Amino acid sequence: MIRIAIAGYGNLGRGVLAALRQNPDMQAAAVFTRRNPASLVLEDKNIPVVSLSEAPAWKDKIDVMILCGGSATDLPEQTPAMAQYFNVVDSFDTHARIPAHFKAVDDACKQAGTVGLISVGWDPGLFSLNRLYAGAVLPQGKDYTFWGKGVSQGHSDALRRVKGVKDARQYTIPVAAALERVRAGENPELSTRQKHTRECFVVLEPGADPARVEQEIKTMPNYFADYDTTVHFISEEELRTEHAGIPHGGFVLRSGVTGKGSKHLIEYSLKLDSNPEFTSSVLVAYARAAHRLAQEGACGCKTVFDVPPAYLSPKSGEELRAALL
């Protein structure tokens, strides 16, 4: 059995625990939290809940730690810190900061002789592989990635930071006309605004000025200023009943030509009822891969580009060749 630890028990951590139940070669060894461990009650009382500060003492009791914190402030600190003691997997998804995060984790892993798999999920992660495969097959072509329709947890958090906002959800929506132009083989040059729109559902604090809140949202740099953004003001009850889920998905396309000029289109898509549950399942599969790499003596930071696909599956090479090849 591969012994898995979970660090952080929000939506992602709960999803990891649920995913482990579907993988009979893995077991939850512990849940680590920054909260008071006594305040966290798990359905399975046999799984220890431990303070994250006590994690180093578990060095010989865990095969892989899955880090379930946020990319903004948690993972840049936690992943290198935990890589000093454990093989680690995280879902760091701030694309522009991946090179710096990779170096920090790589340095920690090489000093400790551990394996670190970072930026594991569906984007970055599975969609990254889709882009790599498609670009290798069609070197003369263009990549297009569309996200949604789905809830962006980071953008929803940004909404909640606006003064006067009590709660909010933000949906990222692909522009249908742009997607169809790509599918038609036009290879268009598309700006950020032309590819996606953003739709916000906002619950205001009592007395908040809706006009000011809407203006602050629509002009927020790095989040909404570059998009056509619609803001709806709704009641707390409507947000709870109509926007409780966390669906997401998207499309990766590559449009290109082969050597004699024939046109081709490669398209991958995901439609997810629960973004964190699906991401958790990807993390668990890559935890298996991290364990196998470590058993072979590998160390250092890795990404999805560095992992043989067979290492994700519990099946043997013989079983995979017979069933899937």
SULQUI-V155003 format. One record per pair of residues at least 24 apart in sequence whose C-alpha atoms are under 10 Angstrom apart, sorted by the first residue. I is the first residue (numbers start at 1). J is the second residue. Records with the same first field share a line. If there is no record, write none. Layout:
I->J + J
This chain:
1->25 + 26 + 27 + 28 + 63
2->26 + 27 + 28 + 29 + 62 + 63 + 64 + 287 + 288 + 291 + 292
3->27 + 28 + 29 + 30 + 61 + 62 + 63 + 64 + 65 + 287 + 288 + 291
4->28 + 29 + 30 + 31 + 61 + 62 + 63 + 64 + 65 + 66 + 87 + 88 + 284 + 287 + 288 + 291
5->29 + 30 + 31 + 32 + 47 + 48 + 55 + 58 + 61 + 62 + 63 + 64 + 65 + 66 + 67 + 86 + 88
6->30 + 31 + 32 + 33 + 49 + 52 + 64 + 65 + 66 + 67 + 68 + 69 + 89
7->31 + 32 + 33 + 34 + 49 + 50 + 51 + 52 + 55 + 65 + 66 + 67 + 68 + 69 + 78 + 79 + 82 + 90
8->32 + 33 + 34 + 35 + 52 + 66 + 67 + 68 + 69 + 70 + 74
9->33 + 34 + 35 + 40 + 42 + 67 + 68 + 69
10->68 + 69 + 70 + 276
11->68 + 69 + 246 + 274 + 275 + 276 + 277 + 280
12->66 + 67 + 68 + 69 + 70 + 91 + 275 + 276 + 277 + 278 + 279 + 280 + 281 + 283
13->66 + 67 + 68 + 69 + 276 + 277 + 280
14->42 + 68 + 276 + 277 + 280
15->68 + 274 + 275 + 276 + 277 + 278 + 279 + 280 + 281 + 283 + 284
16->66 + 67 + 68 + 276 + 277 + 278 + 279 + 280 + 281 + 282 + 283 + 284
17->42 + 44 + 277 + 280 + 281 + 284
18->277 + 280 + 281
19->277 + 278 + 279 + 280 + 281 + 282 + 283 + 284 + 285
20->280 + 281 + 284 + 285
22->281 + 284
23->281 + 284 + 285 + 288 + 313 + 314
24->314
25->288 + 314
26->63 + 284 + 287 + 288 + 314
28->62 + 65
29->58 + 61 + 62 + 63 + 64 + 65
30->55 + 58 + 61 + 62 + 65
31->55 + 65 + 66
32->65 + 67
52->78 + 82
55->82 + 85 + 86
56->81 + 82 + 84 + 85 + 86
57->85
58->85 + 86
59->84 + 85 + 86 + 87
60->85 + 86
61->86
62->86 + 87
63->87 + 88 + 287 + 288 + 290 + 291 + 294 + 295
64->88 + 89 + 114 + 115 + 116 + 284 + 286 + 287 + 288 + 289 + 290 + 291 + 294
65->89 + 90 + 116 + 287 + 290
66->90 + 91 + 116 + 117 + 280 + 283 + 284 + 286 + 287
67->91 + 92 + 118 + 283
68->92 + 276 + 280 + 283
70->94 + 154
71->97 + 119 + 154
72->97 + 154
75->101 + 118
76->100 + 101 + 102 + 104 + 105
77->101 + 104 + 105
78->105
79->104 + 105 + 108 + 109 + 116 + 117 + 118
80->104 + 105 + 106 + 107 + 108 + 109 + 116 + 301
81->105 + 108 + 109
82->108 + 109 + 114 + 116
83->107 + 108 + 109 + 110 + 111 + 112 + 113 + 114 + 115 + 116 + 117 + 300 + 301
84->108 + 109 + 110 + 111 + 112 + 113 + 114 + 115 + 116
85->109 + 112 + 113 + 114
86->112 + 113 + 114 + 115 + 116
87->112 + 113 + 114 + 115 + 116 + 117 + 287 + 290 + 291 + 293 + 294 + 299 + 300 + 301
88->114 + 115 + 116 + 117 + 118 + 286 + 287 + 290 + 291 + 301
89->115 + 116 + 117 + 118 + 119 + 120 + 283 + 284 + 286 + 287 + 288 + 289 + 290 + 301 + 302 + 303
90->116 + 117 + 118 + 119 + 120 + 121 + 280 + 283 + 286 + 287
91->117 + 118 + 119 + 120 + 121 + 122 + 123 + 124 + 125 + 279 + 280 + 282 + 283
92->117 + 118 + 119 + 120 + 121 + 123 + 124 + 125
93->118 + 119 + 120 + 121 + 122 + 123 + 124 + 125
94->119 + 124
95->119 + 123 + 124
98->124
101->301
102->300 + 301 + 302 + 303
103->300 + 301
104->301
105->300 + 301 + 302
106->299 + 300 + 301 + 302
107->300 + 301
108->299 + 300 + 301
109->298 + 299 + 300 + 301 + 302
110->298 + 299 + 300 + 301
111->299 + 300
112->299 + 300
113->294 + 297 + 298 + 299 + 300
114->290 + 291 + 293 + 294 + 297 + 298 + 299 + 300 + 301
115->289 + 290 + 291 + 292 + 293 + 294 + 295 + 297 + 298 + 299 + 300 + 301 + 302
116->287 + 290 + 293 + 294 + 298 + 299 + 300 + 301 + 302 + 303
117->283 + 286 + 287 + 289 + 290 + 300 + 301 + 302 + 303 + 304 + 306 + 307
118->283 + 286 + 301 + 302 + 303 + 304
119->283 + 302 + 303 + 304
120->279 + 280 + 282 + 283 + 284 + 285 + 286 + 287 + 302 + 303 + 304
121->275 + 276 + 278 + 279 + 280 + 281 + 282 + 283 + 284 + 286 + 304
122->249 + 250 + 270 + 275 + 278 + 279 + 280 + 282 + 283
123->147 + 249 + 250 + 252 + 279
124->303 + 304
125->279 + 282 + 283 + 303 + 304 + 305
126->268 + 279 + 282 + 304 + 305
127->250 + 251 + 252 + 253 + 268 + 269 + 270
128->252 + 303 + 304 + 305
129->304 + 305
130->251 + 252 + 253 + 254 + 266 + 267 + 268 + 269
131->252 + 253 + 254 + 266 + 267 + 268
132->305
133->254 + 266
134->252 + 253 + 254 + 255 + 256 + 265 + 266 + 267 + 268
135->253 + 254 + 255 + 256 + 266
137->254 + 256 + 257 + 258 + 266
138->254 + 255 + 256 + 257 + 258 + 259 + 263 + 264 + 265 + 266
139->254 + 255 + 256 + 257 + 258 + 259
140->254 + 255 + 256 + 257 + 258 + 259 + 261
141->187 + 254 + 255 + 256 + 257 + 258 + 263 + 264 + 265
142->182 + 187 + 188 + 189 + 253 + 254 + 255 + 256 + 257 + 265
143->182 + 187 + 252 + 253 + 254 + 255 + 256 + 266
144->179 + 182 + 187 + 188 + 189 + 190 + 195 + 251 + 252 + 253 + 254 + 255 + 267
145->174 + 179 + 195 + 250 + 251 + 252 + 253 + 254 + 267 + 268 + 269
146->172 + 173 + 174 + 175 + 176 + 178 + 179 + 195 + 196 + 249 + 250 + 251 + 252 + 253 + 269
147->171 + 172 + 173 + 174 + 175 + 195 + 196 + 248 + 249 + 250 + 251 + 252 + 269 + 270
148->172 + 173 + 174 + 175 + 196 + 197 + 198 + 247 + 248 + 249 + 250 + 251 + 270 + 271 + 272
149->173 + 174 + 175 + 196 + 197 + 198 + 199 + 247 + 248 + 249 + 250 + 271 + 272
150->174 + 198 + 199 + 245 + 246 + 247 + 248 + 249 + 250 + 271 + 272 + 273 + 274 + 275
151->198 + 199 + 200 + 243 + 245 + 246 + 247 + 248 + 249 + 274 + 275
152->198 + 246 + 247 + 248 + 275
153->246 + 275 + 276
154->223
155->198 + 200 + 222 + 223 + 224
156->200 + 201 + 202 + 223
158->217 + 220 + 223 + 224
159->200 + 201 + 202 + 213 + 216 + 217 + 220 + 223 + 224
160->202 + 203 + 204
161->217
162->204 + 212 + 213 + 214 + 216 + 217 + 220
163->204 + 205 + 208 + 209 + 212 + 213 + 216
164->202 + 203 + 204 + 205 + 206 + 207 + 208 + 209 + 210 + 212 + 213
165->202 + 203 + 204 + 205 + 206 + 208 + 209 + 210 + 213 + 233
166->202 + 203 + 204 + 205 + 206 + 208 + 236
167->201 + 202 + 203 + 204 + 205 + 234 + 235 + 236 + 239 + 240
168->200 + 201 + 202 + 203 + 204 + 232 + 233 + 234 + 236 + 239 + 240 + 243
169->199 + 200 + 201 + 202 + 203 + 239 + 243 + 244 + 245 + 246
170->198 + 199 + 200 + 201 + 202 + 229 + 230 + 231 + 243
171->197 + 198 + 199 + 200 + 201 + 229 + 230 + 243 + 246 + 247 + 248
172->196 + 197 + 198 + 199 + 200 + 229 + 248 + 249 + 250
173->197 + 198 + 199 + 248 + 249 + 250
174->198 + 250 + 251
179->251 + 253
182->253 + 254 + 255 + 265
183->253 + 254 + 255 + 264 + 265 + 266 + 267
184->255 + 265
185->254 + 255 + 256 + 263 + 264 + 265
186->255
187->254 + 255 + 256
191->226 + 227
192->226 + 227 + 228
193->224 + 225 + 226 + 227 + 228 + 229
194->226 + 227 + 228
195->227
196->226 + 227 + 228 + 229
197->224 + 226 + 227 + 228 + 229 + 230
198->223 + 224 + 226 + 227 + 228 + 229 + 230 + 231
199->224 + 227 + 228 + 229 + 230 + 231 + 232
200->229 + 230 + 231 + 232 + 233 + 234
201->230 + 231 + 232 + 233 + 234 + 235 + 238 + 239 + 243
202->231 + 232 + 233 + 234 + 235 + 236 + 239
203->232 + 233 + 234 + 235 + 236 + 237 + 238 + 239
204->233 + 234 + 235 + 236
205->236
245->273 + 274 + 275
246->272 + 273 + 274 + 275 + 276 + 277
247->271 + 272 + 273 + 274 + 275 + 276 + 277 + 278
248->272 + 273 + 274 + 275 + 276 + 278
249->273 + 274 + 275
282->312
283->312
284->312
285->311 + 312 + 313 + 314
286->311 + 312 + 313
287->311 + 312
288->312 + 313 + 314
289->313 + 314
